[in-house]
């Protein structure tokens, strides 16, 4: 049931813009898959969906990552990255999974990420990755 629902969610967001979890729940219901908003919320998180101005997207392509970065500020071995509310974890995960050289790790809140650098010069590679 869960796998079928998640496959349906992915198909929906690939087919047309879906802007809210309520829209997803309604579309699932129309397909005979009843799901509460809380269930859809968990599915969205597990699937790693990103909510952009164009609706949910099913992957963190570099263009999506750069779209979510509002600002960067380097302070010695740290880079502070600001994102829209609720998207910092997704951008931090993309940074961690990208293996940008010189990035030791990330710590993410709701809309702010602290990127720890192995050396200050690594900020250049990070800026390229983030499209900044």
Buried (B, 14 or more C-beta within 10 A) or exposed (E): EEEEBBEBBBEBBEEEEBEEBEBBBBBBEEEEBEBEEEBBBEBBEEBBBBBBEEBBBBEBEEEBBEBBBEEBEBEEBBBEBBBBEEBBBBBBBBBBEBEBEBBEEBEBEEBBBBBBBEEBEBBEBBBEBBEB
